[in-house]
Amino acid sequence: MSSTNTASAQSVDDLKALIHDAEVALSGAGDVAEDKISELRERMRGALEKGSQAYKRARECAKEKIGEADVYVREHPYQSIGTAVAVGAIVGLLIGRRSS
């Protein structure tokens, strides 16, 4: 799970860097279209904020579901093992059919 968090954090950092680069590029355009540039900056900041909020909500939801799964597995270990074996067998059969 930590690699997923690292990748997600890297994606957010990449998006922030992209917005910063866009702002730097737009600031070099001068006063020609200052209103349009300001509008674009605000829209980009709003999109970044919405994306960050969506990421945080998804992350919290995932943590909650992982916790629920952990509790279930601890309460029903044999059913969990049986389910994992069944899913593995089905996936193995499907992969075997594709290879043939």
C-alpha positions in Angstrom: 0.0 0.0 0.0 2.9 2.4 0.6 3.9 2.2 -3.1 0.4 3.3 -4.0 0.6 6.2 -1.6 4.0 7.2 -3.0 2.7 7.0 -6.5 -0.3 9.1 -5.7 1.7 11.7 -3.9 4.1 11.8 -6.8 1.1 12.4 -9.2 -0.1 15.3 -7.0 3.5 16.7 -6.9 3.8 16.3 -10.7 0.5 18.2 -11.2 1.6 21.0 -8.9 4.9 21.3 -10.8 2.9 21.4 -14.1 0.7 24.2 -12.8 3.8 26.1 -11.6 5.5 25.7 -15.0 2.3 26.8 -16.8 2.1 29.9 -14.5 5.7 30.7 -15.2 5.2 30.3 -19.0 2.0 32.4 -18.8 3.6 35.2 -16.8 6.1 35.7 -19.6 3.3 36.5 -22.0 3.2 40.1 -20.6 0.1 42.3 -20.4 -1.4 41.1 -23.7 -4.0 38.9 -22.2 -3.7 39.5 -18.4 -7.4 38.8 -17.8 -7.3 35.5 -19.7 -4.2 34.5 -17.9 -5.6 35.3 -14.5 -8.8 33.4 -15.3 -6.7 30.4 -16.5 -4.6 30.5 -13.3 -7.7 30.5 -11.2 -9.3 27.6 -13.1 -6.1 25.6 -12.8 -5.9 26.2 -9.1 -9.5 25.2 -8.7 -8.9 22.0 -10.7 -5.9 21.2 -8.5 -7.9 21.8 -5.3 -10.7 19.6 -6.5 -8.3 16.9 -7.5 -6.6 17.1 -4.2 -9.9 16.8 -2.3 -11.0 13.9 -4.5 -7.7 12.2 -3.8 -8.0 12.7 0.0 -11.6 11.3 -0.1 -10.6 8.3 -2.1 -7.6 7.7 0.2 -9.8 7.8 3.3 -12.4 5.5 1.7 -9.7 3.1 0.8 -8.3 3.1 4.3 -11.7 2.4 5.7 -12.4 -0.5 3.3 -9.0 -2.0 4.0 -9.7 -1.8 7.7 -13.0 -3.6 7.2 -11.3 -6.3 5.1 -8.7 -6.8 7.7 -11.4 -7.2 10.4 -13.3 -9.7 8.2 -10.2 -11.7 7.5 -9.2 -11.9 11.2 -12.8 -13.0 12.1 -13.2 -15.5 9.3 -9.7 -16.8 8.4 -10.8 -20.1 6.8 -13.5 -18.5 4.6 -10.9 -15.9 3.5 -8.4 -18.6 2.6 -11.1 -20.5 0.7 -12.2 -17.5 -1.2 -8.6 -16.6 -2.1 -8.0 -20.2 -3.3 -11.2 -20.1 -5.4 -10.3 -16.8 -7.0 -6.8 -18.0 -7.7 -8.1 -21.1 -9.3 -10.5 -19.2 -11.5 -7.8 -16.7 -12.6 -5.5 -19.6 -13.3 -8.1 -21.3 -15.5 -8.8 -18.1 -17.4 -5.1 -17.5 -18.0 -4.6 -21.1 -19.0 -7.4 -20.8 -21.6 -5.9 -17.7 -23.0 -2.5 -19.2 -23.4 -3.8 -22.2 -25.4 
